[in-house]
Amino acid sequence: MICQNQIIRCDENALRKLAISKPTDLLFKKWIMVYENSDRVYQIADNIYKDLVKASGQLKLVIEEPHWIELSKESNRDELD
């Protein structure tokens, strides 16, 4: 995740402990999924998206297709500009 210009890494257990304080729908191409240019990393990002879609009913959220952004390297935030 990128938050306040920093890359923050968090594992699945950390995410499970977080409460959803202000849910918001993720509508078609109104949100982004950023991943590094590799098949393995794209597959991880795609699985995250699919898991969000699966969980959307239980979370009472609408999850639609993001705008996908591929970076040459995960740490290269200049490519996001």
Backbone as CSV, one residue per row, in Angstrom:
resi,resn,N_x,N_y,N_z,CA_x,CA_y,CA_z,C_x,C_y,C_z
1,MET,0.848,-1.170,0.000,0.000,0.000,0.000,0.893,1.231,0.000
2,ILE,0.404,2.272,-0.608,1.114,3.547,-0.556,0.258,4.495,0.268
3,CYS,0.848,5.046,1.299,0.133,5.951,2.194,1.059,7.112,2.538
4,GLN,0.610,8.312,2.295,1.374,9.521,2.585,2.795,9.431,2.025
5,ASN,2.867,9.025,0.757,4.127,8.961,0.026,5.110,7.918,0.565
6,GLN,4.606,6.905,1.284,5.439,5.826,1.783,4.844,4.505,1.327
7,ILE,5.709,3.531,1.090,5.225,2.186,0.805,5.087,1.457,2.136
8,ILE,3.891,0.967,2.397,3.609,0.263,3.645,3.275,-1.180,3.303
9,ARG,3.948,-2.089,3.927,3.682,-3.502,3.707,2.891,-4.036,4.900
10,CYS,1.883,-4.811,4.609,1.124,-5.427,5.691,0.705,-6.820,5.260
11,ASP,0.682,-7.725,6.210,0.336,-9.096,5.870,-1.160,-9.343,6.102
12,GLU,-1.583,-10.522,5.744,-2.993,-10.891,5.820,-3.530,-10.812,7.247
13,ASN,-2.722,-11.221,8.231,-3.170,-11.189,9.626,-3.407,-9.765,10.107
14,ALA,-2.553,-8.846,9.702,-2.735,-7.443,10.090,-4.025,-6.894,9.504
15,LEU,-4.310,-7.235,8.253,-5.536,-6.747,7.615,-6.787,-7.313,8.289
16,ARG,-6.727,-8.544,8.743,-7.887,-9.161,9.410,-8.247,-8.444,10.703
17,LYS,-7.246,-7.887,11.378,-7.470,-7.224,12.664,-8.032,-5.814,12.522
18,LEU,-7.945,-5.246,11.316,-8.408,-3.882,11.109,-9.921,-3.838,10.917
19,ALA,-10.554,-2.942,11.617,-11.991,-2.740,11.424,-12.201,-1.779,10.258
20,ILE,-13.290,-1.957,9.551,-13.634,-1.033,8.472,-14.381,0.133,9.110
21,SER,-13.738,1.292,9.165,-14.341,2.424,9.853,-15.220,3.274,8.939
22,LYS,-14.850,3.386,7.686,-15.631,4.186,6.744,-15.631,3.487,5.394
23,PRO,-16.549,2.553,5.197,-16.554,1.804,3.939,-16.904,2.690,2.744
24,THR,-16.341,2.356,1.613,-16.646,3.083,0.385,-16.675,2.099,-0.778
25,ASP,-17.566,2.317,-1.704,-17.646,1.468,-2.888,-16.475,1.778,-3.814
26,LEU,-15.937,0.741,-4.427,-14.843,0.893,-5.390,-15.446,0.661,-6.768
27,LEU,-15.751,1.760,-7.433,-16.490,1.697,-8.687,-15.570,1.583,-9.890
28,PHE,-16.149,1.207,-11.028,-15.422,0.914,-12.254,-14.414,2.002,-12.606
29,LYS,-13.155,1.618,-12.573,-12.015,2.479,-12.914,-11.967,3.785,-12.122
30,LYS,-12.581,3.794,-10.935,-12.501,4.961,-10.051,-11.504,4.706,-8.925
31,TRP,-10.837,3.571,-8.986,-9.773,3.235,-8.032,-8.683,2.513,-8.801
32,ILE,-7.497,2.403,-8.202,-6.376,1.815,-8.923,-5.831,0.589,-8.205
33,MET,-5.285,-0.311,-8.994,-4.523,-1.444,-8.489,-3.154,-1.321,-9.142
34,VAL,-2.134,-1.123,-8.328,-0.775,-0.898,-8.817,0.032,-2.161,-8.532
35,TYR,0.790,-2.603,-9.537,1.589,-3.813,-9.373,2.884,-3.691,-10.173
36,GLU,3.859,-4.483,-9.762,5.143,-4.501,-10.458,5.061,-5.399,-11.687
37,ASN,5.826,-5.039,-12.708,5.823,-5.764,-13.972,6.458,-7.150,-13.818
38,SER,5.659,-8.089,-13.348,6.062,-9.498,-13.334,4.782,-10.320,-13.236
39,ASP,4.802,-11.479,-13.848,3.606,-12.327,-13.823,3.208,-12.694,-12.402
40,ARG,4.203,-12.982,-11.563,3.931,-13.382,-10.176,3.239,-12.258,-9.403
41,VAL,3.747,-11.046,-9.534,3.175,-9.910,-8.801,1.803,-9.549,-9.363
42,TYR,1.645,-9.620,-10.689,0.321,-9.372,-11.262,-0.676,-10.386,-10.724
43,GLN,-0.282,-11.646,-10.636,-1.184,-12.685,-10.132,-1.599,-12.400,-8.695
44,ILE,-0.680,-11.898,-7.881,-1.001,-11.532,-6.505,-2.016,-10.394,-6.495
45,ALA,-1.773,-9.368,-7.302,-2.700,-8.235,-7.374,-4.072,-8.682,-7.862
46,ASP,-4.098,-9.546,-8.859,-5.365,-10.057,-9.379,-6.104,-10.876,-8.326
47,ASN,-5.378,-11.668,-7.556,-6.005,-12.441,-6.474,-6.577,-11.531,-5.393
48,ILE,-5.889,-10.443,-5.088,-6.409,-9.475,-4.118,-7.726,-8.900,-4.628
49,TYR,-7.741,-8.518,-5.893,-8.959,-7.990,-6.496,-10.094,-9.020,-6.430
50,LYS,-9.811,-10.249,-6.811,-10.835,-11.300,-6.776,-11.338,-11.557,-5.359
51,ASP,-10.431,-11.515,-4.370,-10.839,-11.693,-2.972,-11.729,-10.541,-2.503
52,LEU,-11.416,-9.325,-2.940,-12.266,-8.178,-2.610,-13.669,-8.366,-3.183
53,VAL,-13.734,-8.829,-4.434,-15.032,-9.061,-5.068,-15.812,-10.113,-4.290
54,LYS,-15.145,-11.196,-3.902,-15.807,-12.261,-3.131,-16.326,-11.746,-1.794
55,ALA,-15.545,-10.901,-1.139,-15.907,-10.405,0.184,-16.897,-9.244,0.138
56,SER,-17.114,-8.678,-1.033,-17.919,-7.454,-1.141,-19.344,-7.622,-0.611
57,GLY,-19.949,-8.758,-0.826,-21.305,-8.976,-0.321,-21.363,-8.947,1.182
58,GLN,-20.447,-9.651,1.807,-20.402,-9.688,3.268,-20.047,-8.317,3.851
59,LEU,-19.200,-7.585,3.136,-18.789,-6.258,3.602,-19.795,-5.171,3.229
60,LYS,-20.793,-5.554,2.421,-21.809,-4.609,1.933,-21.173,-3.465,1.145
61,LEU,-20.263,-3.852,0.242,-19.570,-2.899,-0.612,-19.757,-3.307,-2.067
62,VAL,-19.622,-2.347,-2.952,-19.590,-2.624,-4.385,-18.128,-2.557,-4.814
63,ILE,-17.646,-3.653,-5.382,-16.270,-3.695,-5.882,-16.339,-3.953,-7.378
64,GLU,-15.904,-2.971,-8.159,-15.879,-3.100,-9.616,-14.435,-3.035,-10.095
65,GLU,-14.226,-3.271,-11.374,-12.891,-3.349,-11.967,-12.089,-2.062,-11.710
66,PRO,-10.848,-2.207,-11.223,-10.006,-1.027,-11.016,-9.333,-0.588,-12.313
67,HIS,-8.659,0.524,-12.248,-7.741,0.928,-13.311,-6.402,0.297,-12.932
68,TRP,-5.897,-0.594,-13.761,-4.660,-1.305,-13.473,-3.460,-0.475,-13.924
69,ILE,-2.474,-0.337,-13.023,-1.248,0.395,-13.351,-0.059,-0.525,-13.093
70,GLU,0.736,-0.713,-14.132,1.915,-1.572,-14.043,3.161,-0.706,-13.914
71,LEU,3.956,-0.960,-12.891,5.212,-0.237,-12.675,6.382,-1.133,-13.047
72,SER,7.477,-0.528,-13.488,8.666,-1.322,-13.785,9.240,-1.926,-12.508
73,LYS,9.163,-1.172,-11.421,9.570,-1.640,-10.094,8.570,-1.113,-9.087
74,GLU,8.278,-1.912,-8.083,7.298,-1.528,-7.060,7.668,-0.221,-6.371
75,SER,8.943,-0.001,-6.159,9.390,1.189,-5.437,9.470,2.440,-6.303
76,ASN,9.215,2.328,-7.593,9.333,3.472,-8.503,8.036,4.280,-8.530
77,ARG,7.824,5.086,-7.526,6.583,5.874,-7.417,6.519,6.999,-8.435
78,ASP,7.651,7.357,-9.033,7.660,8.410,-10.060,6.782,8.028,-11.249
79,GLU,6.634,6.728,-11.504,5.810,6.275,-12.613,4.322,6.518,-12.360
80,LEU,3.955,6.795,-11.137,2.541,7.053,-10.824,2.111,8.467,-11.170
81,ASP,3.054,9.352,-11.357,2.713,10.748,-11.647,2.105,10.950,-12.973
